[in-house]
Amino acid sequence: MRISLFNVTATIEHGCRGFQKLGSSSFQGETARLLGAFSQIRAASGPSKGMLPGPYPQTPEERAAAAKKYNMRVEDYEPIPDNGEGYGDYPQLPDRSQHERDPWYSWDHPDLRRNWGEPIHWDFDMFIRNRVDTSPSPVAWHTMCKHLFGFVGFMLLMFYLGEKFPSYQPVAPKQYPYSNLHLERGEDPEKQPEEVKHFNI
Amino acid sequence: MGAHLARRYITETETEPDPAKPFGFDPEFGFGERKEREMVASQAQMNLAQVPVLQRDYCAHHLIKLMKCKRDNWPNFLACKHERHDWDYYEHQDYVMRMKEYERERRLQMRKKRVEEAQAA
């Protein structure tokens, strides 16, 4: 179950008494519960209940409230279709990676190319600039495919033709003495090689 | 240059010889008498000189002379011009003989074809 992140930084207020009592506990939830037992100490960690995603909006009022929650205009807000997978009222944002955003605009977070308060895509961690890139190719995809496969196909065809019709010099094969170097080639010394005669021409 | 390829693949596909196949005609055919090629360096000599197998052809005695000259004159790598030229010249003669053999084979093939056509007619 993934929890979307909001622009809320988690801070924990420590009281001296509470800290000593807890020792080295490091889980936020556990800390919150334990600290809640002491009235003087409270934690300001985690989103409040109103900020978390809720169930799929049924009525227009629920839609408006959800749009306000996610910092979107009511016209822009469209929840992810309810197919039983549990997305709730989380908005359906276009599947565009951060590569496609203007590199020259002065974003609040230049590395993420995102402004403060902007709704975050469900797969935001996939669409960062180090990862999946959905930007369009410089030339149309089918053109690129045609060029690549055309070239590779042509080269394969030419290599095949080169095998079928090899190019050679118009000379007879080279003539070697001693029965085509029968012994030097490591053939059987006992076997009598066939007589090979070479002539001047 | 390359006319033989045009002949072999396009115009005269039956008569142009294929160097990969052995040449079938009798070596003495058409000659009055033919001198055999002489091999000067013996197998033992070539072994002692450690001549590479592919260079043990009919010019190997010049190559052995060249190798000896180079070994004796090292580090003067400019010393053996005369021996190198001799070896090169005999290798060239060998290549020209190969060209002549190819041409002989080609003419004999064409003659064969003419004879067959004359007989068929």
Interface residues (C-beta under 8 A of the other chain):
Chain A: F165 S167 Y168 P170 V171 A172 P173 K174 Q175 Y176 P177 Y178 L181 L183 E184 R185 K197 H198 F199 N200 I201
Chain B: G2 H4 L5 Y9 P19 F23 P27 R34 K35 E36 R37 M39 Q43 M46 V53 R56 D57 Y58 D94 Y95 M97 R98 M99 K100 E101 Y102 E103 R104 E105
